[in-house]
Amino acid sequence: MRYDRTEEAQCERFRQFLMVGVPLTAATALTMPFFHLGAVALAPALAVIHMIIARWYLTGPSLRLLGATRRQFNRWLGRFSFLWLGVPGYAAMVTPLVGIVVGVATFAGLTSIVRFYARWSLEREYRRLPLLRWEKVLLTVLGLATLLLLGGLIALAAALGWSLTALTQWFSSNTG
């Protein structure tokens, strides 16, 4: 059966992905403390790289067997998982020694979440079961939280820009 073969192949790819990814993540975590502020840019980059490789290598074949709606839910829940768990987890790798454990746990946890949800979705698709309410609620909550976070960051950047402009004008008028 096509679903069974896809699941078996995904299980093997999952083991291979962890065998390569865990040592690579640990090695990256060893070097993260040396990046200092560069880690601010490196953490989201690591999350994006992890997400792309996980989707391409780990869950890609199973996503092709899903219907359009379930496939979109799978993709978006994966994206939000990497945003909300991956970025802070990989950012914590800047902490010496403890960051290694947090980074490896982030890598293994996110990989497991993505794999489990793809496997679960594949089984539900095979049985022709609809999306559950918690899936819809979770996706909605994460989407709204992301929009609120982005709005807050934009407001913070605008306030910081306004403050710096006002401070510069005040400083130049009082020293000149």
LUMBAFI-822950 format. One line per field, with one value per residue (C-alpha): x, y, z; residue number from 1; residue in one letter. Coordinates in nm, 4 decimals. Last residue first. Layout:
REM LUMBAFI-822950
c1 <- [X  ...]
c2 <- [Y  ...]
c3 <- [Z  ...]
n <- [NUM  ...]
res <- [A  ...]
REM end
This chain:
REM LUMBAFI-822950
c1 <- [2.4487  2.4451  2.0818  1.9303  2.1489  2.0653  1.6920  1.6900  1.8875  1.6624  1.3494  1.4866  1.6000  1.2623  1.0731  1.2895  1.2457  0.8714  0.8532  1.0636  0.8473  0.5279  0.6645  0.7685  0.4270  0.2511  0.4750  0.3991  0.0274  0.0326  0.2213  -0.0235  -0.3116  -0.1588  -0.0726  -0.4266  -0.5838  -0.3573  -0.4275  -0.8027  -0.8137  -0.6065  -0.8049  -1.1289  -1.0124  -0.9465  -1.1646  -1.1126  -1.0654  -0.8919  -0.5877  -0.5994  -0.6096  -0.3065  -0.1158  -0.2059  -0.0683  0.2525  0.2912  0.2137  0.4650  0.7394  0.6999  0.6874  0.9827  1.2005  1.1031  1.1921  1.5203  1.6451  1.5226  1.6652  1.9988  1.9971  1.8921  2.1581  2.4306  2.3094  2.3729  2.7423  2.7894  2.4686  2.4483  2.2497  1.9514  1.8899  1.8328  1.5561  1.4052  1.3945  1.2853  0.9929  0.7670  0.8916  0.9707  0.6371  0.4596  0.6084  0.5180  0.1614  0.1482  0.2756  0.0564  -0.2506  -0.1798  -0.1406  -0.4645  -0.6508  -0.5015  -0.5413  -0.2434  -0.0358  0.2183  0.2735  0.4035  0.6808  0.7917  0.7970  1.1596  1.3781  1.2128  1.0080  1.2832  1.5427  1.3349  1.2431  1.6009  1.7296  1.4589  1.5297  1.9054  1.8512  1.6258  1.9060  2.1891  2.0552  2.0469  2.3537  2.5484  2.5192  2.7708  2.9004  3.1542  2.8817  2.7386  3.0458  2.9611  2.5959  2.6944  2.8775  2.5751  2.3460  2.5692  2.5824  2.1997  2.1351  2.3164  2.1754  1.8463  1.7931  1.8893  1.6371  1.3636  1.4544  1.3925  1.0540  0.9624  1.0397  0.8172  0.5363  0.5567  0.5497  0.2456  0.0608  0.1279  0.0000]
c2 <- [7.4275  7.1931  7.2241  7.2194  6.9255  6.7179  6.7851  6.6961  6.3767  6.2767  6.3378  6.1302  5.8533  5.8466  5.8386  5.5531  5.3608  5.4168  5.3037  4.9935  4.9101  4.9568  4.7309  4.4704  4.4846  4.4429  4.1455  3.9873  4.0510  3.8948  3.5931  3.5552  3.5697  3.2968  3.0822  3.1132  3.0332  2.7319  2.5993  2.6494  2.4723  2.1799  2.1661  2.1359  1.8223  1.8078  1.5520  1.1743  1.0005  0.6986  0.7528  1.1258  1.0582  0.8298  1.0837  1.3609  1.1568  1.0878  1.4535  1.5607  1.3139  1.4102  1.7821  1.7387  1.4981  1.7291  2.0200  1.8277  1.6865  2.0250  2.2127  1.9493  1.9707  2.3483  2.3454  2.0893  2.2761  2.6099  2.4898  2.4654  2.8373  3.0374  3.1383  2.8188  2.9982  3.1652  2.8183  2.7491  3.0973  3.0693  2.7066  2.7099  2.9959  3.0330  2.6670  2.5594  2.8338  2.7055  2.3454  2.4431  2.6265  2.3366  2.0725  2.2946  2.3549  1.9795  1.9076  2.1546  2.0352  1.6632  1.4693  1.2217  1.4845  1.5768  1.2231  1.2579  1.5977  1.5094  1.4291  1.5493  1.8608  1.9606  1.8864  2.0543  2.3694  2.3873  2.3288  2.5995  2.8400  2.7685  2.8052  3.1395  3.2559  3.1778  3.3226  3.6772  3.7250  3.5006  3.7787  3.9673  3.7310  3.4987  3.3245  3.1835  3.0029  2.7845  2.4956  2.5217  2.4583  2.1414  2.0266  2.1006  1.8986  1.6119  1.6098  1.6652  1.3676  1.0885  1.2782  1.3019  0.9376  0.8232  1.0426  0.9238  0.5654  0.6549  0.8531  0.5512  0.3310  0.5889  0.6253  0.2484  0.2250  0.5042  0.3448  0.0000]
c3 <- [1.8970  2.1919  2.2947  1.9447  1.8306  2.1395  2.1125  1.7419  1.8053  2.0952  1.8885  1.5999  1.8353  2.0049  1.6734  1.5471  1.8712  1.8642  1.5003  1.5738  1.8747  1.6727  1.3969  1.6542  1.8170  1.4838  1.4016  1.7386  1.6978  1.3496  1.4850  1.7727  1.5239  1.3083  1.6103  1.7444  1.4065  1.3463  1.6952  1.6584  1.3217  1.4453  1.7702  1.5703  1.3919  1.0206  0.8467  0.8385  0.5033  0.6646  0.4425  0.5140  0.8892  0.8608  0.6517  0.8948  1.1870  0.9973  0.8979  1.2562  1.3997  1.1546  1.2130  1.5899  1.5922  1.3837  1.6054  1.9187  1.7879  1.6671  1.9740  2.2079  2.0251  2.0572  2.4240  2.5156  2.3270  2.4614  2.8160  2.7233  2.6484  2.5945  2.2265  2.1672  2.3216  1.9847  1.8352  2.0828  2.0516  1.6682  1.6587  1.8998  1.7838  1.4268  1.3600  1.5016  1.3038  0.9813  1.0632  1.1500  0.8179  0.6092  0.7719  0.7500  0.3817  0.3189  0.5081  0.2881  -0.0422  0.0203  0.1458  -0.0547  -0.1644  0.1999  0.2628  0.0055  0.1377  0.5089  0.5827  0.2996  0.1586  0.4619  0.7110  0.4893  0.4537  0.8236  0.9421  0.7081  0.8266  1.1947  1.1402  0.9637  1.2469  1.4974  1.2839  1.2703  1.6478  1.6696  1.5012  1.8299  1.9931  1.7176  1.9427  2.1678  1.8609  1.7948  2.0266  1.9246  1.5628  1.6658  1.8672  1.5715  1.3381  1.5886  1.6138  1.2433  1.0914  1.3088  1.3471  0.9709  0.9241  1.1838  1.0310  0.6798  0.7957  0.9461  0.6342  0.4157  0.6319  0.6236  0.2440  0.2017  0.4289  0.2450  -0.0949  0.0000]
n <- [176  175  174  173  172  171  170  169  168  167  166  165  164  163  162  161  160  159  158  157  156  155  154  153  152  151  150  149  148  147  146  145  144  143  142  141  140  139  138  137  136  135  134  133  132  131  130  129  128  127  126  125  124  123  122  121  120  119  118  117  116  115  114  113  112  111  110  109  108  107  106  105  104  103  102  101  100  99  98  97  96  95  94  93  92  91  90  89  88  87  86  85  84  83  82  81  80  79  78  77  76  75  74  73  72  71  70  69  68  67  66  65  64  63  62  61  60  59  58  57  56  55  54  53  52  51  50  49  48  47  46  45  44  43  42  41  40  39  38  37  36  35  34  33  32  31  30  29  28  27  26  25  24  23  22  21  20  19  18  17  16  15  14  13  12  11  10  9  8  7  6  5  4  3  2  1]
res <- [G  T  N  S  S  F  W  Q  T  L  A  T  L  S  W  G  L  A  A  A  L  A  I  L  G  G  L  L  L  L  T  A  L  G  L  V  T  L  L  V  K  E  W  R  L  L  P  L  R  R  Y  E  R  E  L  S  W  R  A  Y  F  R  V  I  S  T  L  G  A  F  T  A  V  G  V  V  I  G  V  L  P  T  V  M  A  A  Y  G  P  V  G  L  W  L  F  S  F  R  G  L  W  R  N  F  Q  R  R  T  A  G  L  L  R  L  S  P  G  T  L  Y  W  R  A  I  I  M  H  I  V  A  L  A  P  A  L  A  V  A  G  L  H  F  F  P  M  T  L  A  T  A  A  T  L  P  V  G  V  M  L  F  Q  R  F  R  E  C  Q  A  E  E  T  R  D  Y  R  M]
REM end
